Amino acid sequence: MKYLCPCGYEYDPAVGDPDNGIAPGTAWEDLPEDWVCPVCGLGKDAFEKE
């Protein structure tokens, strides 16, 4: 399952967010609570499941 930020950034657990220290294969539930969208800076609570 992927997660979409209002800005259009998509978090894909298979890809992770390696530029910000999130390894590929990191589940949404395992992201740190202080992780934010790397594009616009919104928090996890702004994302919607796709």
PDB file of all heavy atoms in Angstrom:
ATOM      1  N   MET A   1       0.839  -1.180   0.000  1.00  0.00           N
ATOM      2  CA  MET A   1       0.000   0.000   0.000  1.00  0.00           C
ATOM      3  C   MET A   1       0.885   1.244   0.000  1.00  0.00           C
ATOM      4  O   MET A   1       1.892   1.305   0.685  1.00  0.00           O
ATOM      5  CB  MET A   1      -0.900  -0.012   1.229  1.00  0.00           C
ATOM      6  CG  MET A   1      -1.917   1.101   1.221  1.00  0.00           C
ATOM      7  SD  MET A   1      -3.128   0.959   2.556  1.00  0.00           S
ATOM      8  CE  MET A   1      -3.906  -0.582   2.145  1.00  0.00           C
ATOM      9  N   LYS A   2       0.492   2.225  -0.778  1.00  0.00           N
ATOM     10  CA  LYS A   2       1.241   3.479  -0.865  1.00  0.00           C
ATOM     11  C   LYS A   2       0.458   4.581  -0.160  1.00  0.00           C
ATOM     12  O   LYS A   2      -0.743   4.463   0.067  1.00  0.00           O
ATOM     13  CB  LYS A   2       1.480   3.843  -2.326  1.00  0.00           C
ATOM     14  CG  LYS A   2       2.331   2.805  -3.043  1.00  0.00           C
ATOM     15  CD  LYS A   2       2.481   3.148  -4.498  1.00  0.00           C
ATOM     16  CE  LYS A   2       3.264   2.060  -5.221  1.00  0.00           C
ATOM     17  NZ  LYS A   2       3.362   2.321  -6.647  1.00  0.00           N
ATOM     18  N   TYR A   3       1.168   5.649   0.177  1.00  0.00           N
ATOM     19  CA  TYR A   3       0.567   6.760   0.914  1.00  0.00           C
ATOM     20  C   TYR A   3       0.851   8.045   0.167  1.00  0.00           C
ATOM     21  O   TYR A   3       1.985   8.306  -0.242  1.00  0.00           O
ATOM     22  CB  TYR A   3       1.132   6.815   2.333  1.00  0.00           C
ATOM     23  CG  TYR A   3       0.768   5.585   3.108  1.00  0.00           C
ATOM     24  CD1 TYR A   3       1.504   4.411   2.982  1.00  0.00           C
ATOM     25  CD2 TYR A   3      -0.345   5.575   3.933  1.00  0.00           C
ATOM     26  CE1 TYR A   3       1.143   3.259   3.673  1.00  0.00           C
ATOM     27  CE2 TYR A   3      -0.712   4.427   4.629  1.00  0.00           C
ATOM     28  CZ  TYR A   3       0.038   3.275   4.490  1.00  0.00           C
ATOM     29  OH  TYR A   3      -0.328   2.146   5.162  1.00  0.00           O
ATOM     30  N   LEU A   4      -0.174   8.876   0.000  1.00  0.00           N
ATOM     31  CA  LEU A   4      -0.078  10.075  -0.811  1.00  0.00           C
ATOM     32  C   LEU A   4      -0.194  11.335   0.037  1.00  0.00           C
ATOM     33  O   LEU A   4      -1.130  11.481   0.829  1.00  0.00           O
ATOM     34  CB  LEU A   4      -1.173  10.066  -1.883  1.00  0.00           C
ATOM     35  CG  LEU A   4      -1.124  11.167  -2.919  1.00  0.00           C
ATOM     36  CD1 LEU A   4       0.142  11.055  -3.780  1.00  0.00           C
ATOM     37  CD2 LEU A   4      -2.349  11.116  -3.804  1.00  0.00           C
ATOM     38  N   CYS A   5       0.761  12.236  -0.157  1.00  0.00           N
ATOM     39  CA  CYS A   5       0.727  13.542   0.501  1.00  0.00           C
ATOM     40  C   CYS A   5      -0.116  14.495  -0.340  1.00  0.00           C
ATOM     41  O   CYS A   5      -0.155  14.356  -1.571  1.00  0.00           O
ATOM     42  CB  CYS A   5       2.167  14.067   0.615  1.00  0.00           C
ATOM     43  SG  CYS A   5       2.299  15.637   1.502  1.00  0.00           S
ATOM     44  N   PRO A   6      -0.763  15.472   0.266  1.00  0.00           N
ATOM     45  CA  PRO A   6      -1.526  16.447  -0.514  1.00  0.00           C
ATOM     46  C   PRO A   6      -0.694  17.160  -1.589  1.00  0.00           C
ATOM     47  O   PRO A   6      -1.235  17.585  -2.599  1.00  0.00           O
ATOM     48  CB  PRO A   6      -2.022  17.450   0.533  1.00  0.00           C
ATOM     49  CG  PRO A   6      -2.075  16.665   1.803  1.00  0.00           C
ATOM     50  CD  PRO A   6      -0.931  15.682   1.714  1.00  0.00           C
ATOM     51  N   CYS A   7       0.622  17.232  -1.396  1.00  0.00           N
ATOM     52  CA  CYS A   7       1.467  17.908  -2.390  1.00  0.00           C
ATOM     53  C   CYS A   7       1.743  17.038  -3.610  1.00  0.00           C
ATOM     54  O   CYS A   7       2.303  17.502  -4.598  1.00  0.00           O
ATOM     55  CB  CYS A   7       2.795  18.348  -1.769  1.00  0.00           C
ATOM     56  SG  CYS A   7       4.003  17.016  -1.563  1.00  0.00           S
ATOM     57  N   GLY A   8       1.377  15.752  -3.517  1.00  0.00           N
ATOM     58  CA  GLY A   8       1.594  14.850  -4.638  1.00  0.00           C
ATOM     59  C   GLY A   8       2.701  13.836  -4.424  1.00  0.00           C
ATOM     60  O   GLY A   8       2.840  12.898  -5.195  1.00  0.00           O
ATOM     61  N   TYR A   9       3.503  14.002  -3.360  1.00  0.00           N
ATOM     62  CA  TYR A   9       4.550  13.026  -3.059  1.00  0.00           C
ATOM     63  C   TYR A   9       3.905  11.714  -2.624  1.00  0.00           C
ATOM     64  O   TYR A   9       2.946  11.703  -1.852  1.00  0.00           O
ATOM     65  CB  TYR A   9       5.461  13.546  -1.946  1.00  0.00           C
ATOM     66  CG  TYR A   9       6.449  12.505  -1.449  1.00  0.00           C
ATOM     67  CD1 TYR A   9       7.617  12.237  -2.151  1.00  0.00           C
ATOM     68  CD2 TYR A   9       6.199  11.790  -0.288  1.00  0.00           C
ATOM     69  CE1 TYR A   9       8.518  11.281  -1.702  1.00  0.00           C
ATOM     70  CE2 TYR A   9       7.097  10.827   0.178  1.00  0.00           C
ATOM     71  CZ  TYR A   9       8.252  10.580  -0.549  1.00  0.00           C
ATOM     72  OH  TYR A   9       9.138   9.621  -0.106  1.00  0.00           O
ATOM     73  N   GLU A  10       4.435  10.621  -3.145  1.00  0.00           N
ATOM     74  CA  GLU A  10       3.919   9.301  -2.795  1.00  0.00           C
ATOM     75  C   GLU A  10       4.973   8.529  -2.024  1.00  0.00           C
ATOM     76  O   GLU A  10       6.096   8.373  -2.506  1.00  0.00           O
ATOM     77  CB  GLU A  10       3.561   8.556  -4.081  1.00  0.00           C
ATOM     78  CG  GLU A  10       3.035   7.162  -3.866  1.00  0.00           C
ATOM     79  CD  GLU A  10       2.761   6.475  -5.185  1.00  0.00           C
ATOM     80  OE1 GLU A  10       3.713   5.990  -5.826  1.00  0.00           O
ATOM     81  OE2 GLU A  10       1.585   6.451  -5.578  1.00  0.00           O
ATOM     82  N   TYR A  11       4.607   8.064  -0.814  1.00  0.00           N
ATOM     83  CA  TYR A  11       5.513   7.200  -0.058  1.00  0.00           C
ATOM     84  C   TYR A  11       5.202   5.762  -0.423  1.00  0.00           C
ATOM     85  O   TYR A  11       4.087   5.279  -0.204  1.00  0.00           O
ATOM     86  CB  TYR A  11       5.385   7.389   1.455  1.00  0.00           C
ATOM     87  CG  TYR A  11       6.324   6.445   2.186  1.00  0.00           C
ATOM     88  CD1 TYR A  11       7.681   6.725   2.253  1.00  0.00           C
ATOM     89  CD2 TYR A  11       5.869   5.257   2.744  1.00  0.00           C
ATOM     90  CE1 TYR A  11       8.571   5.842   2.871  1.00  0.00           C
ATOM     91  CE2 TYR A  11       6.744   4.372   3.365  1.00  0.00           C
ATOM     92  CZ  TYR A  11       8.093   4.677   3.420  1.00  0.00           C
ATOM     93  OH  TYR A  11       8.965   3.804   4.023  1.00  0.00           O
ATOM     94  N   ASP A  12       6.193   5.084  -0.975  1.00  0.00           N
ATOM     95  CA  ASP A  12       6.078   3.679  -1.342  1.00  0.00           C
ATOM     96  C   ASP A  12       7.006   2.895  -0.419  1.00  0.00           C
ATOM     97  O   ASP A  12       8.228   3.078  -0.483  1.00  0.00           O
ATOM     98  CB  ASP A  12       6.482   3.499  -2.800  1.00  0.00           C
ATOM     99  CG  ASP A  12       6.353   2.062  -3.287  1.00  0.00           C
ATOM    100  OD1 ASP A  12       6.178   1.146  -2.454  1.00  0.00           O
ATOM    101  OD2 ASP A  12       6.435   1.855  -4.505  1.00  0.00           O
ATOM    102  N   PRO A  13       6.461   2.039   0.444  1.00  0.00           N
ATOM    103  CA  PRO A  13       7.308   1.288   1.373  1.00  0.00           C
ATOM    104  C   PRO A  13       8.401   0.480   0.683  1.00  0.00           C
ATOM    105  O   PRO A  13       9.472   0.285   1.246  1.00  0.00           O
ATOM    106  CB  PRO A  13       6.320   0.372   2.099  1.00  0.00           C
ATOM    107  CG  PRO A  13       5.013   1.099   2.009  1.00  0.00           C
ATOM    108  CD  PRO A  13       5.038   1.794   0.678  1.00  0.00           C
ATOM    109  N   ALA A  14       8.161   0.017  -0.541  1.00  0.00           N
ATOM    110  CA  ALA A  14       9.169  -0.762  -1.261  1.00  0.00           C
ATOM    111  C   ALA A  14      10.386   0.088  -1.606  1.00  0.00           C
ATOM    112  O   ALA A  14      11.502  -0.418  -1.721  1.00  0.00           O
ATOM    113  CB  ALA A  14       8.567  -1.353  -2.531  1.00  0.00           C
ATOM    114  N   VAL A  15      10.175   1.391  -1.754  1.00  0.00           N
ATOM    115  CA  VAL A  15      11.251   2.322  -2.111  1.00  0.00           C
ATOM    116  C   VAL A  15      11.830   3.001  -0.882  1.00  0.00           C
ATOM    117  O   VAL A  15      13.025   3.264  -0.801  1.00  0.00           O
ATOM    118  CB  VAL A  15      10.734   3.384  -3.117  1.00  0.00           C
ATOM    119  CG1 VAL A  15      11.807   4.397  -3.435  1.00  0.00           C
ATOM    120  CG2 VAL A  15      10.222   2.706  -4.382  1.00  0.00           C
ATOM    121  N   GLY A  16      10.979   3.283   0.101  1.00  0.00           N
ATOM    122  CA  GLY A  16      11.412   4.015   1.286  1.00  0.00           C
ATOM    123  C   GLY A  16      11.685   5.474   0.958  1.00  0.00           C
ATOM    124  O   GLY A  16      11.152   6.023   0.003  1.00  0.00           O
ATOM    125  N   ASP A  17      12.545   6.100   1.736  1.00  0.00           N
ATOM    126  CA  ASP A  17      12.953   7.495   1.531  1.00  0.00           C
ATOM    127  C   ASP A  17      14.445   7.551   1.834  1.00  0.00           C
ATOM    128  O   ASP A  17      14.878   8.136   2.831  1.00  0.00           O
ATOM    129  CB  ASP A  17      12.144   8.410   2.454  1.00  0.00           C
ATOM    130  CG  ASP A  17      12.493   9.883   2.287  1.00  0.00           C
ATOM    131  OD1 ASP A  17      13.132  10.242   1.275  1.00  0.00           O
ATOM    132  OD2 ASP A  17      12.127  10.675   3.171  1.00  0.00           O
ATOM    133  N   PRO A  18      15.251   6.895   0.970  1.00  0.00           N
ATOM    134  CA  PRO A  18      16.678   6.750   1.275  1.00  0.00           C
ATOM    135  C   PRO A  18      17.423   8.073   1.442  1.00  0.00           C
ATOM    136  O   PRO A  18      18.391   8.136   2.196  1.00  0.00           O
ATOM    137  CB  PRO A  18      17.231   5.941   0.101  1.00  0.00           C
ATOM    138  CG  PRO A  18      16.173   5.934  -0.936  1.00  0.00           C
ATOM    139  CD  PRO A  18      14.874   6.232  -0.271  1.00  0.00           C
ATOM    140  N   ASP A  19      16.962   9.131   0.774  1.00  0.00           N
ATOM    141  CA  ASP A  19      17.621  10.426   0.917  1.00  0.00           C
ATOM    142  C   ASP A  19      17.501  10.968   2.341  1.00  0.00           C
ATOM    143  O   ASP A  19      18.262  11.844   2.745  1.00  0.00           O
ATOM    144  CB  ASP A  19      17.047  11.447  -0.063  1.00  0.00           C
ATOM    145  CG  ASP A  19      17.404  11.120  -1.514  1.00  0.00           C
ATOM    146  OD1 ASP A  19      18.338  10.324  -1.735  1.00  0.00           O
ATOM    147  OD2 ASP A  19      16.742  11.662  -2.410  1.00  0.00           O
ATOM    148  N   ASN A  20      16.521  10.458   3.082  1.00  0.00           N
ATOM    149  CA  ASN A  20      16.295  10.917   4.457  1.00  0.00           C
ATOM    150  C   ASN A  20      16.467   9.792   5.470  1.00  0.00           C
ATOM    151  O   ASN A  20      15.905   9.834   6.566  1.00  0.00           O
ATOM    152  CB  ASN A  20      14.903  11.554   4.562  1.00  0.00           C
ATOM    153  CG  ASN A  20      14.844  12.839   3.765  1.00  0.00           C
ATOM    154  OD1 ASN A  20      15.512  13.810   4.095  1.00  0.00           O
ATOM    155  ND2 ASN A  20      14.072  12.850   2.695  1.00  0.00           N
ATOM    156  N   GLY A  21      17.228   8.771   5.096  1.00  0.00           N
ATOM    157  CA  GLY A  21      17.579   7.719   6.036  1.00  0.00           C
ATOM    158  C   GLY A  21      16.541   6.631   6.230  1.00  0.00           C
ATOM    159  O   GLY A  21      16.653   5.844   7.163  1.00  0.00           O
ATOM    160  N   ILE A  22      15.528   6.576   5.362  1.00  0.00           N
ATOM    161  CA  ILE A  22      14.502   5.541   5.468  1.00  0.00           C
ATOM    162  C   ILE A  22      14.794   4.471   4.420  1.00  0.00           C
ATOM    163  O   ILE A  22      14.684   4.713   3.224  1.00  0.00           O
ATOM    164  CB  ILE A  22      13.085   6.128   5.253  1.00  0.00           C
ATOM    165  CG1 ILE A  22      12.830   7.297   6.206  1.00  0.00           C
ATOM    166  CG2 ILE A  22      12.026   5.045   5.401  1.00  0.00           C
ATOM    167  CD1 ILE A  22      12.899   6.965   7.682  1.00  0.00           C
ATOM    168  N   ALA A  23      15.173   3.293   4.886  1.00  0.00           N
ATOM    169  CA  ALA A  23      15.588   2.215   3.987  1.00  0.00           C
ATOM    170  C   ALA A  23      14.418   1.651   3.185  1.00  0.00           C
ATOM    171  O   ALA A  23      13.278   1.654   3.660  1.00  0.00           O
ATOM    172  CB  ALA A  23      16.227   1.098   4.800  1.00  0.00           C
ATOM    173  N   PRO A  24      14.694   1.168   1.973  1.00  0.00           N
ATOM    174  CA  PRO A  24      13.652   0.457   1.216  1.00  0.00           C
ATOM    175  C   PRO A  24      13.109  -0.701   2.050  1.00  0.00           C
ATOM    176  O   PRO A  24      13.846  -1.345   2.797  1.00  0.00           O
ATOM    177  CB  PRO A  24      14.406  -0.062  -0.015  1.00  0.00           C
ATOM    178  CG  PRO A  24      15.547   0.894  -0.194  1.00  0.00           C
ATOM    179  CD  PRO A  24      15.943   1.274   1.219  1.00  0.00           C
ATOM    180  N   GLY A  25      11.804  -0.921   1.963  1.00  0.00           N
ATOM    181  CA  GLY A  25      11.171  -1.973   2.735  1.00  0.00           C
ATOM    182  C   GLY A  25      10.650  -1.507   4.079  1.00  0.00           C
ATOM    183  O   GLY A  25      10.114  -2.301   4.840  1.00  0.00           O
ATOM    184  N   THR A  26      10.770  -0.206   4.380  1.00  0.00           N
ATOM    185  CA  THR A  26      10.282   0.335   5.657  1.00  0.00           C
ATOM    186  C   THR A  26       8.773   0.568   5.570  1.00  0.00           C
ATOM    187  O   THR A  26       8.311   1.385   4.772  1.00  0.00           O
ATOM    188  CB  THR A  26      10.993   1.651   6.014  1.00  0.00           C
ATOM    189  OG1 THR A  26      12.392   1.413   6.085  1.00  0.00           O
ATOM    190  CG2 THR A  26      10.498   2.194   7.341  1.00  0.00           C
ATOM    191  N   ALA A  27       8.024  -0.172   6.382  1.00  0.00           N
ATOM    192  CA  ALA A  27       6.568  -0.031   6.400  1.00  0.00           C
ATOM    193  C   ALA A  27       6.167   1.343   6.932  1.00  0.00           C
ATOM    194  O   ALA A  27       6.887   1.962   7.720  1.00  0.00           O
ATOM    195  CB  ALA A  27       5.952  -1.121   7.279  1.00  0.00           C
ATOM    196  N   TRP A  28       5.017   1.803   6.498  1.00  0.00           N
ATOM    197  CA  TRP A  28       4.483   3.097   6.943  1.00  0.00           C
ATOM    198  C   TRP A  28       4.446   3.157   8.465  1.00  0.00           C
ATOM    199  O   TRP A  28       4.831   4.152   9.074  1.00  0.00           O
ATOM    200  CB  TRP A  28       3.082   3.287   6.364  1.00  0.00           C
ATOM    201  CG  TRP A  28       2.421   4.566   6.767  1.00  0.00           C
ATOM    202  CD1 TRP A  28       1.419   4.722   7.677  1.00  0.00           C
ATOM    203  CD2 TRP A  28       2.717   5.879   6.262  1.00  0.00           C
ATOM    204  NE1 TRP A  28       1.079   6.050   7.771  1.00  0.00           N
ATOM    205  CE2 TRP A  28       1.860   6.773   6.912  1.00  0.00           C
ATOM    206  CE3 TRP A  28       3.620   6.374   5.341  1.00  0.00           C
ATOM    207  CZ2 TRP A  28       1.875   8.146   6.662  1.00  0.00           C
ATOM    208  CZ3 TRP A  28       3.635   7.743   5.092  1.00  0.00           C
ATOM    209  CH2 TRP A  28       2.773   8.610   5.747  1.00  0.00           C
ATOM    210  N   GLU A  29       4.011   2.069   9.074  1.00  0.00           N
ATOM    211  CA  GLU A  29       3.881   2.016  10.531  1.00  0.00           C
ATOM    212  C   GLU A  29       5.233   2.114  11.225  1.00  0.00           C
ATOM    213  O   GLU A  29       5.302   2.480  12.399  1.00  0.00           O
ATOM    214  CB  GLU A  29       3.191   0.719  10.955  1.00  0.00           C
ATOM    215  CG  GLU A  29       1.773   0.573  10.458  1.00  0.00           C
ATOM    216  CD  GLU A  29       1.673   0.163   8.983  1.00  0.00           C
ATOM    217  OE1 GLU A  29       2.661  -0.367   8.416  1.00  0.00           O
ATOM    218  OE2 GLU A  29       0.606   0.384   8.393  1.00  0.00           O
ATOM    219  N   ASP A  30       6.305   1.781  10.509  1.00  0.00           N
ATOM    220  CA  ASP A  30       7.644   1.801  11.093  1.00  0.00           C
ATOM    221  C   ASP A  30       8.394   3.104  10.867  1.00  0.00           C
ATOM    222  O   ASP A  30       9.512   3.276  11.353  1.00  0.00           O
ATOM    223  CB  ASP A  30       8.475   0.635  10.537  1.00  0.00           C
ATOM    224  CG  ASP A  30       7.904  -0.710  10.962  1.00  0.00           C
ATOM    225  OD1 ASP A  30       7.241  -0.777  12.020  1.00  0.00           O
ATOM    226  OD2 ASP A  30       8.121  -1.689  10.232  1.00  0.00           O
ATOM    227  N   LEU A  31       7.777   4.041  10.129  1.00  0.00           N
ATOM    228  CA  LEU A  31       8.411   5.346   9.955  1.00  0.00           C
ATOM    229  C   LEU A  31       8.437   6.062  11.300  1.00  0.00           C
ATOM    230  O   LEU A  31       7.486   5.959  12.079  1.00  0.00           O
ATOM    231  CB  LEU A  31       7.623   6.211   8.964  1.00  0.00           C
ATOM    232  CG  LEU A  31       7.726   5.846   7.491  1.00  0.00           C
ATOM    233  CD1 LEU A  31       6.737   6.687   6.682  1.00  0.00           C
ATOM    234  CD2 LEU A  31       9.129   6.041   6.977  1.00  0.00           C
ATOM    235  N   PRO A  32       9.499   6.806  11.572  1.00  0.00           N
ATOM    236  CA  PRO A  32       9.523   7.584  12.826  1.00  0.00           C
ATOM    237  C   PRO A  32       8.348   8.556  12.881  1.00  0.00           C
ATOM    238  O   PRO A  32       7.904   9.070  11.844  1.00  0.00           O
ATOM    239  CB  PRO A  32      10.847   8.349  12.742  1.00  0.00           C
ATOM    240  CG  PRO A  32      11.662   7.650  11.712  1.00  0.00           C
ATOM    241  CD  PRO A  32      10.700   6.991  10.768  1.00  0.00           C
ATOM    242  N   GLU A  33       7.847   8.809  14.069  1.00  0.00           N
ATOM    243  CA  GLU A  33       6.713   9.727  14.224  1.00  0.00           C
ATOM    244  C   GLU A  33       7.046  11.133  13.735  1.00  0.00           C
ATOM    245  O   GLU A  33       6.159  11.876  13.323  1.00  0.00           O
ATOM    246  CB  GLU A  33       6.243   9.768  15.679  1.00  0.00           C
ATOM    247  CG  GLU A  33       5.506   8.520  16.101  1.00  0.00           C
ATOM    248  CD  GLU A  33       4.295   8.216  15.226  1.00  0.00           C
ATOM    249  OE1 GLU A  33       3.505   9.122  14.938  1.00  0.00           O
ATOM    250  OE2 GLU A  33       4.156   7.049  14.813  1.00  0.00           O
ATOM    251  N   ASP A  34       8.334  11.496  13.765  1.00  0.00           N
ATOM    252  CA  ASP A  34       8.712  12.849  13.343  1.00  0.00           C
ATOM    253  C   ASP A  34       9.107  12.912  11.859  1.00  0.00           C
ATOM    254  O   ASP A  34       9.549  13.954  11.388  1.00  0.00           O
ATOM    255  CB  ASP A  34       9.832  13.397  14.219  1.00  0.00           C
ATOM    256  CG  ASP A  34      11.107  12.551  14.149  1.00  0.00           C
ATOM    257  OD1 ASP A  34      11.093  11.461  13.535  1.00  0.00           O
ATOM    258  OD2 ASP A  34      12.119  12.990  14.714  1.00  0.00           O
ATOM    259  N   TRP A  35       8.906  11.812  11.121  1.00  0.00           N
ATOM    260  CA  TRP A  35       9.190  11.826   9.681  1.00  0.00           C
ATOM    261  C   TRP A  35       8.205  12.763   9.000  1.00  0.00           C
ATOM    262  O   TRP A  35       7.024  12.823   9.360  1.00  0.00           O
ATOM    263  CB  TRP A  35       9.059  10.416   9.106  1.00  0.00           C
ATOM    264  CG  TRP A  35       9.345  10.346   7.633  1.00  0.00           C
ATOM    265  CD1 TRP A  35      10.550  10.236   7.042  1.00  0.00           C
ATOM    266  CD2 TRP A  35       8.386  10.388   6.573  1.00  0.00           C
ATOM    267  NE1 TRP A  35      10.418  10.199   5.672  1.00  0.00           N
ATOM    268  CE2 TRP A  35       9.087  10.293   5.354  1.00  0.00           C
ATOM    269  CE3 TRP A  35       7.007  10.508   6.519  1.00  0.00           C
ATOM    270  CZ2 TRP A  35       8.457  10.313   4.112  1.00  0.00           C
ATOM    271  CZ3 TRP A  35       6.383  10.522   5.289  1.00  0.00           C
ATOM    272  CH2 TRP A  35       7.101  10.425   4.106  1.00  0.00           C
ATOM    273  N   VAL A  36       8.699  13.530   8.037  1.00  0.00           N
ATOM    274  CA  VAL A  36       7.845  14.456   7.288  1.00  0.00           C
ATOM    275  C   VAL A  36       8.053  14.247   5.798  1.00  0.00           C
ATOM    276  O   VAL A  36       9.062  13.690   5.359  1.00  0.00           O
ATOM    277  CB  VAL A  36       8.121  15.933   7.652  1.00  0.00           C
ATOM    278  CG1 VAL A  36       7.783  16.215   9.106  1.00  0.00           C
ATOM    279  CG2 VAL A  36       9.561  16.315   7.342  1.00  0.00           C
ATOM    280  N   CYS A  37       7.103  14.709   5.019  1.00  0.00           N
ATOM    281  CA  CYS A  37       7.198  14.645   3.566  1.00  0.00           C
ATOM    282  C   CYS A  37       8.485  15.339   3.123  1.00  0.00           C
ATOM    283  O   CYS A  37       8.729  16.487   3.506  1.00  0.00           O
ATOM    284  CB  CYS A  37       5.990  15.325   2.935  1.00  0.00           C
ATOM    285  SG  CYS A  37       6.088  15.433   1.124  1.00  0.00           S
ATOM    286  N   PRO A  38       9.307  14.659   2.309  1.00  0.00           N
ATOM    287  CA  PRO A  38      10.558  15.273   1.879  1.00  0.00           C
ATOM    288  C   PRO A  38      10.371  16.405   0.865  1.00  0.00           C
ATOM    289  O   PRO A  38      11.293  17.148   0.595  1.00  0.00           O
ATOM    290  CB  PRO A  38      11.332  14.105   1.253  1.00  0.00           C
ATOM    291  CG  PRO A  38      10.298  13.130   0.863  1.00  0.00           C
ATOM    292  CD  PRO A  38       9.185  13.282   1.858  1.00  0.00           C
ATOM    293  N   VAL A  39       9.160  16.551   0.345  1.00  0.00           N
ATOM    294  CA  VAL A  39       8.891  17.604  -0.636  1.00  0.00           C
ATOM    295  C   VAL A  39       8.356  18.868   0.038  1.00  0.00           C
ATOM    296  O   VAL A  39       8.867  19.960  -0.176  1.00  0.00           O
ATOM    297  CB  VAL A  39       7.900  17.113  -1.719  1.00  0.00           C
ATOM    298  CG1 VAL A  39       7.523  18.249  -2.668  1.00  0.00           C
ATOM    299  CG2 VAL A  39       8.503  15.944  -2.489  1.00  0.00           C
ATOM    300  N   CYS A  40       7.323  18.691   0.896  1.00  0.00           N
ATOM    301  CA  CYS A  40       6.667  19.882   1.447  1.00  0.00           C
ATOM    302  C   CYS A  40       6.761  20.002   2.969  1.00  0.00           C
ATOM    303  O   CYS A  40       6.405  21.033   3.524  1.00  0.00           O
ATOM    304  CB  CYS A  40       5.209  19.916   1.018  1.00  0.00           C
ATOM    305  SG  CYS A  40       4.185  18.672   1.830  1.00  0.00           S
ATOM    306  N   GLY A  41       7.196  18.934   3.662  1.00  0.00           N
ATOM    307  CA  GLY A  41       7.375  19.020   5.108  1.00  0.00           C
ATOM    308  C   GLY A  41       6.158  18.702   5.954  1.00  0.00           C
ATOM    309  O   GLY A  41       6.210  18.835   7.166  1.00  0.00           O
ATOM    310  N   LEU A  42       5.060  18.253   5.337  1.00  0.00           N
ATOM    311  CA  LEU A  42       3.890  17.878   6.131  1.00  0.00           C
ATOM    312  C   LEU A  42       4.162  16.578   6.874  1.00  0.00           C
ATOM    313  O   LEU A  42       4.924  15.732   6.412  1.00  0.00           O
ATOM    314  CB  LEU A  42       2.664  17.701   5.230  1.00  0.00           C
ATOM    315  CG  LEU A  42       2.037  18.984   4.682  1.00  0.00           C
ATOM    316  CD1 LEU A  42       0.894  18.637   3.725  1.00  0.00           C
ATOM    317  CD2 LEU A  42       1.537  19.878   5.794  1.00  0.00           C
ATOM    318  N   GLY A  43       3.506  16.407   8.010  1.00  0.00           N
ATOM    319  CA  GLY A  43       3.681  15.215   8.820  1.00  0.00           C
ATOM    320  C   GLY A  43       2.891  14.027   8.297  1.00  0.00           C
ATOM    321  O   GLY A  43       2.074  14.150   7.372  1.00  0.00           O
ATOM    322  N   LYS A  44       3.111  12.876   8.924  1.00  0.00           N
ATOM    323  CA  LYS A  44       2.464  11.638   8.506  1.00  0.00           C
ATOM    324  C   LYS A  44       0.936  11.736   8.533  1.00  0.00           C
ATOM    325  O   LYS A  44       0.254  11.090   7.741  1.00  0.00           O
ATOM    326  CB  LYS A  44       2.886  10.488   9.415  1.00  0.00           C
ATOM    327  CG  LYS A  44       4.310  10.037   9.221  1.00  0.00           C
ATOM    328  CD  LYS A  44       4.726   8.980  10.231  1.00  0.00           C
ATOM    329  CE  LYS A  44       3.948   7.711  10.109  1.00  0.00           C
ATOM    330  NZ  LYS A  44       4.400   6.675  11.054  1.00  0.00           N
ATOM    331  N   ASP A  45       0.399  12.550   9.440  1.00  0.00           N
ATOM    332  CA  ASP A  45      -1.049  12.638   9.566  1.00  0.00           C
ATOM    333  C   ASP A  45      -1.719  13.301   8.364  1.00  0.00           C
ATOM    334  O   ASP A  45      -2.932  13.211   8.190  1.00  0.00           O
ATOM    335  CB  ASP A  45      -1.442  13.358  10.853  1.00  0.00           C
ATOM    336  CG  ASP A  45      -0.876  14.760  10.950  1.00  0.00           C
ATOM    337  OD1 ASP A  45       0.065  15.103  10.204  1.00  0.00           O
ATOM    338  OD2 ASP A  45      -1.358  15.525  11.799  1.00  0.00           O
ATOM    339  N   ALA A  46      -0.937  13.945   7.503  1.00  0.00           N
ATOM    340  CA  ALA A  46      -1.502  14.599   6.314  1.00  0.00           C
ATOM    341  C   ALA A  46      -1.632  13.629   5.142  1.00  0.00           C
ATOM    342  O   ALA A  46      -2.344  13.922   4.175  1.00  0.00           O
ATOM    343  CB  ALA A  46      -0.628  15.781   5.899  1.00  0.00           C
ATOM    344  N   PHE A  47      -1.004  12.472   5.231  1.00  0.00           N
ATOM    345  CA  PHE A  47      -1.014  11.514   4.137  1.00  0.00           C
ATOM    346  C   PHE A  47      -2.292  10.685   4.137  1.00  0.00           C
ATOM    347  O   PHE A  47      -2.905  10.470   5.178  1.00  0.00           O
ATOM    348  CB  PHE A  47       0.171  10.557   4.257  1.00  0.00           C
ATOM    349  CG  PHE A  47       1.495  11.148   3.828  1.00  0.00           C
ATOM    350  CD1 PHE A  47       2.095  12.160   4.546  1.00  0.00           C
ATOM    351  CD2 PHE A  47       2.132  10.664   2.705  1.00  0.00           C
ATOM    352  CE1 PHE A  47       3.317  12.691   4.165  1.00  0.00           C
ATOM    353  CE2 PHE A  47       3.359  11.191   2.304  1.00  0.00           C
ATOM    354  CZ  PHE A  47       3.938  12.190   3.029  1.00  0.00           C
ATOM    355  N   GLU A  48      -2.688  10.232   2.940  1.00  0.00           N
ATOM    356  CA  GLU A  48      -3.832   9.347   2.801  1.00  0.00           C
ATOM    357  C   GLU A  48      -3.390   8.058   2.136  1.00  0.00           C
ATOM    358  O   GLU A  48      -2.527   8.067   1.257  1.00  0.00           O
ATOM    359  CB  GLU A  48      -4.924  10.018   1.955  1.00  0.00           C
ATOM    360  CG  GLU A  48      -5.533  11.226   2.619  1.00  0.00           C
ATOM    361  CD  GLU A  48      -6.724  11.759   1.860  1.00  0.00           C
ATOM    362  OE1 GLU A  48      -7.253  11.051   0.978  1.00  0.00           O
ATOM    363  OE2 GLU A  48      -7.130  12.881   2.147  1.00  0.00           O
ATOM    364  N   LYS A  49      -4.023   6.956   2.524  1.00  0.00           N
ATOM    365  CA  LYS A  49      -3.743   5.667   1.896  1.00  0.00           C
ATOM    366  C   LYS A  49      -4.248   5.710   0.458  1.00  0.00           C
ATOM    367  O   LYS A  49      -5.293   6.264   0.178  1.00  0.00           O
ATOM    368  CB  LYS A  49      -4.444   4.528   2.618  1.00  0.00           C
ATOM    369  CG  LYS A  49      -3.885   4.235   3.987  1.00  0.00           C
ATOM    370  CD  LYS A  49      -4.631   3.079   4.614  1.00  0.00           C
ATOM    371  CE  LYS A  49      -4.129   2.803   6.011  1.00  0.00           C
ATOM    372  NZ  LYS A  49      -4.880   1.719   6.652  1.00  0.00           N
ATOM    373  N   GLU A  50      -3.467   5.090  -0.422  1.00  0.00           N
ATOM    374  CA  GLU A  50      -3.915   4.994  -1.816  1.00  0.00           C
ATOM    375  C   GLU A  50      -4.560   3.666  -2.069  1.00  0.00           C
ATOM    376  O   GLU A  50      -4.202   2.672  -1.496  1.00  0.00           O
ATOM    377  CB  GLU A  50      -2.727   5.154  -2.762  1.00  0.00           C
ATOM    378  CG  GLU A  50      -2.260   6.573  -2.881  1.00  0.00           C
ATOM    379  CD  GLU A  50      -1.340   6.736  -4.062  1.00  0.00           C
ATOM    380  OE1 GLU A  50      -0.327   6.032  -4.151  1.00  0.00           O
ATOM    381  OE2 GLU A  50      -1.637   7.578  -4.908  1.00  0.00           O
TER     382      GLU A  50
END
